[in-house]
């Protein structure tokens, strides 16, 4: 296998497929076979590890391992916190939702909370923009699974229950999903009486009147090394 001095040399010449290998001693090698199977390196590594059938990430995604790796990086301070924002969506204009999420992000930033804020409205819009084909009668199931998938990767759920006279069906379900997954829940109440409801207090780790106070609560709630 030919040795390689610099990675930028791979750009030289006409485009071609290659297999790049870096040894633990720092030496680099590149192989340019005319034909080889897709994901051949993954197949070789899986065979070496005795997991011959696990090389295909589509069939063996190992989601739990990926999430654990992500959590380890976050706890080590290598990645910012991931906070899931549960909030009312249905019946609200997209521009209104964009401005709302922007204000929440700005509030967190001003409070000194370094975090990636995941909004379900943005996640769902992105999925639809990628033209993910979902039959109309299955969209509600797709939405639920999408919510749970992203929730599992987050360090905290912040649920906005501050809008008056709103039926918080989706947001309340997300609180339950987070509680079942062992993810801390912080509720923004807006000063309403909902903060005193026993059901809510049984699911929330903390209640804050607004997002600025919620940011301070999250700082104390999560591991200090991850903030």
Secondary structure, DSSP 8 states (H G I E B T S, - for coil): -EEES-GGGGGSSS----EEEE-TTS-EEEE--SS--TTHHHHHHHHHTT-TT---TTT---HHHHHHHHHHHHHTTSS-EEEEEE---TT--HHHHHHHHHHHHHHHHHTT--EEEEEHHHHHHHHHHTT----GGGHHHHHHHHHHHHHTT-SEEEEE--STT---HHHHHHHHHHHHTT-EEEEE-TT-GGGG-HHHHTT-SEEESSHHHHHHHHHHHS-GGG-
